[in-house]
Amino acid sequence: MKTKQWISAFALAALMVTTQVACDSKTENKAEEVQDAQEDLNEARAEGDTSEVRDEKQELNEAKAEYDSAAKNERRD
C-alpha cells in the first residue's frame, strides 16, 4: 500500500512540474516572437522601405498582443 502511495505522489509531482514548465514555455515563446518581430522592424527601418516598415510594425503589434494574452492567461492559472 505504501508503494502505491509513493508512486501516486511522485506521479502527481511530475505532472505539476511539467504543467508549470509548459505554461512558462508558452509565454517565453511569445516573448521570442516579439523579439523577432522587433528585429525585423529594425531591419526594415534600416532599409528604408516604408511599406515593409508598416507591415513589420503590424506584425510586431500582433506579437505583442499575443504575448499580453498569454501572460494574462498564465497569471489566471
C-alpha positions in Angstrom: 0.0 0.0 0.0 2.8 2.4 0.8 4.5 1.8 -2.5 1.3 2.7 -4.3 1.1 6.0 -2.3 4.7 6.8 -3.2 4.1 6.2 -6.9 1.0 8.3 -6.8 2.7 11.1 -5.1 5.6 11.0 -7.5 3.3 10.9 -10.5 1.4 13.9 -9.2 4.5 15.9 -8.5 5.8 15.1 -12.0 2.5 16.2 -13.5 2.6 19.5 -11.6 6.1 20.3 -12.7 5.5 19.5 -16.4 2.4 21.6 -16.4 4.2 24.5 -14.9 7.0 24.2 -17.4 4.6 24.1 -20.3 2.9 27.3 -19.2 6.3 29.1 -18.9 7.3 28.0 -22.3 4.2 29.4 -24.0 5.0 32.9 -22.6 8.6 32.5 -23.4 7.8 31.5 -27.0 5.6 34.6 -27.3 8.3 36.8 -25.9 10.7 35.4 -28.5 8.2 36.1 -31.3 8.0 39.7 -30.1 11.8 40.0 -30.1 12.0 38.6 -33.6 9.3 41.0 -34.9 11.2 43.9 -33.3 14.4 42.8 -35.1 12.5 42.5 -38.4 11.1 46.0 -37.9 14.5 47.4 -37.2 15.9 45.8 -40.4 13.0 47.3 -42.4 13.6 50.7 -41.0 17.3 50.4 -41.9 16.4 49.5 -45.4 14.0 52.5 -45.7 11.1 50.6 -47.3 8.0 52.3 -45.8 5.6 49.6 -46.9 7.7 46.9 -45.3 8.1 49.0 -42.2 4.3 49.3 -42.0 3.9 45.5 -42.4 6.6 44.7 -39.8 5.1 47.2 -37.3 1.7 45.5 -37.7 3.3 42.1 -37.1 5.1 43.5 -34.0 1.8 44.8 -32.6 0.1 41.4 -33.2 3.0 39.6 -31.5 2.8 42.0 -28.5 -1.0 41.4 -28.2 -0.4 37.6 -28.3 2.3 37.9 -25.6 0.0 40.0 -23.4 -2.8 37.5 -23.8 -0.5 34.6 -22.9 0.8 36.5 -19.9 -2.7 37.2 -18.6 -3.7 33.6 -19.0 -0.7 32.5 -17.1 -1.5 34.8 -14.2 -5.0 33.5 -14.0 -3.8 29.9 -13.8 
